[in-house]
Amino acid sequence: MKSILGAIALAAIAGPALAQSSVTIYGIVDLNGQYVNGANKVVRVNSGGLSGSRLGFKGTEDLGSGNFVDFVLEGGLNIDTGSSGQGGALFGRQAFGALRSTSLGTLSAGRQYSSLYTISGDFSAFSNTPVGPTTAAIGGYAGGYEPVQGGSGTATAVTNATGESLNGGPSRVNNSVRYTTPSFAGFKASVLAGAGEVVGGATKTRLFDGSVRYTGNGVDVSLGVVSDKGAGATAATSANVTTYIFGASYTFDAFVVEGGYLKGDDKRAIADSLQHDGRAFWLGGSYRAGQNLFKAQWVQNKIDNNAAGATDSKLNAFGLGYQYDFSKRTSLYASGTHFQNKGDGLGRYNSSIAGLTTATDKNINEFALGVRHSF
């Protein structure tokens, strides 16, 4: 009898071990003060200098045999005003569920990052935040969008294209399904499809994203291609942009050198003067000495201006940054950046601050001091 009771007790203990689960609440509070000097000056408090402020929930359940169920629900926060980011979406940064297998890869669905967001952030010394010489300065179509150009960034009237609602472009893709392979000798690939969910327009409103990445021996390299379509009443009010992005980094001792290249190809069958094509690159690096991190980066963004007699718009951003890590969770940071704007039309400093530049005084200097705390 004792042996039977013992066996039942062991089964009761061992059973749940096959389906263990965990849920984590996490977040980032990142707040900085800025002094910005262009044709006009402004002093402001800003959210998200090193990392976008956020509140998130993530969890996983171990199904056994190397199989898992995962989820992420993450919303952006504007700490300076207390409002929600990403157009007010509750979980505007990410919201997805996934089935993951150590041998077969991961299948996920929901609102997810595209390779544009991942590569422009992972291979930039200043990531894609609104402070410093960051990849957030890339774009510039109709004021730009975070962090790179895309369908809704082409000054069109399209609002129903995949990923364009709420967040304004294909850096995050709504209604998407992604498959990511396991890592093979450092190589990993991912394919994503976003359903536009427009009746009768399944092929006219959709997004496809494919990327590959290699990580090993101090080298990290990734290439992504995103095709974003949105059906409007006319070609001029539609979106049809293919964006190519490449990023690479090399780490040796305490040094990291990183950079990338992006090219946007507007495929709409419209007059050249209405086309929106552009390209950009960035090159930066960092050096860590204990709790001190020193950073530098140069970003160039060029928007083709096909209007008769107009010159291309070009932005150069040069900047230095410093970060002191009090702990693994709390960091003090500072940066100084010079934004040099040239040419006609679009493609200037990508910022929510209006009135900083004039037609004859386009350059901007930005200084920031902030604190980031993760929990």
Secondary structure as GFF3:
##gff-version 3
##sequence-region A 1 375
A	DSSP	alpha_helix	2	17	.	.	.	ID=ss1
A	DSSP	beta_strand	21	37	.	.	.	ID=ss2
A	DSSP	beta_strand	41	47	.	.	.	ID=ss3
A	DSSP	beta_strand	54	64	.	.	.	ID=ss4
A	DSSP	beta_strand	67	78	.	.	.	ID=ss5
A	DSSP	beta_strand	83	84	.	.	.	ID=ss6
A	DSSP	three_ten_helix	86	88	.	.	.	ID=ss7
A	DSSP	beta_strand	94	101	.	.	.	ID=ss8
A	DSSP	beta_strand	105	113	.	.	.	ID=ss9
A	DSSP	alpha_helix	115	122	.	.	.	ID=ss10
A	DSSP	three_ten_helix	135	137	.	.	.	ID=ss11
A	DSSP	three_ten_helix	141	143	.	.	.	ID=ss12
A	DSSP	three_ten_helix	151	154	.	.	.	ID=ss13
A	DSSP	beta_strand	172	180	.	.	.	ID=ss14
A	DSSP	beta_strand	187	195	.	.	.	ID=ss15
A	DSSP	beta_strand	206	216	.	.	.	ID=ss16
A	DSSP	beta_strand	219	230	.	.	.	ID=ss17
A	DSSP	beta_strand	239	252	.	.	.	ID=ss18
A	DSSP	beta_strand	255	266	.	.	.	ID=ss19
A	DSSP	three_ten_helix	272	274	.	.	.	ID=ss20
A	DSSP	beta_strand	278	289	.	.	.	ID=ss21
A	DSSP	beta_strand	292	303	.	.	.	ID=ss22
A	DSSP	beta_strand	313	325	.	.	.	ID=ss23
A	DSSP	beta_strand	330	342	.	.	.	ID=ss24
A	DSSP	beta_strand	364	374	.	.	.	ID=ss25
###
